[in-house]
């Protein structure tokens, strides 16, 4: 069982909230993010995720949410985030994805769909950087881009990137 839990208080602009009931997801993403600028926070249920979003918004730039949770799903979090002036970029994760889920994720306004179990480190980092860049363009328009930050050129907010891990 993973011991990664939600962090209280103010978060950094490099915070990522993972909402997943699967301990393996928390362990895998903690490992992937450990050598990066990303600081992983964790929640096991939709209600824990909602509390973290309400507490840390607007400082929370990226949320990764399992498509199905014991007490709800990613759409509950998306609805909560839609009430904010600048919402976090939501990445939906799924062990299995089909065209219906892909279409639903994109049509309802989530940033991307990421296949997990196992997560591919390079894809997770790439999608997270893209999601952060989309959030940053909206949250802090015209601000100085910090060294090592992703380019502000490329995808615009609301233009998702689909990532399939076929291995």
ABEGO torsion letter per residue (X at the ends): XBABBBBBEBBBAABBBBBBABAAAAAAAAAAAAABABBBBBBABAAAAAAAAAAAOAABABBBBBABBAAEBAAAAAAAAAABABBBBBBBBBABBBAAAAAAAAAAGBABBBBBOBBBAAAAAAAAAAAAAAAAAAABBGBBBBBGBBBABEBBBGBBBBBBBAX
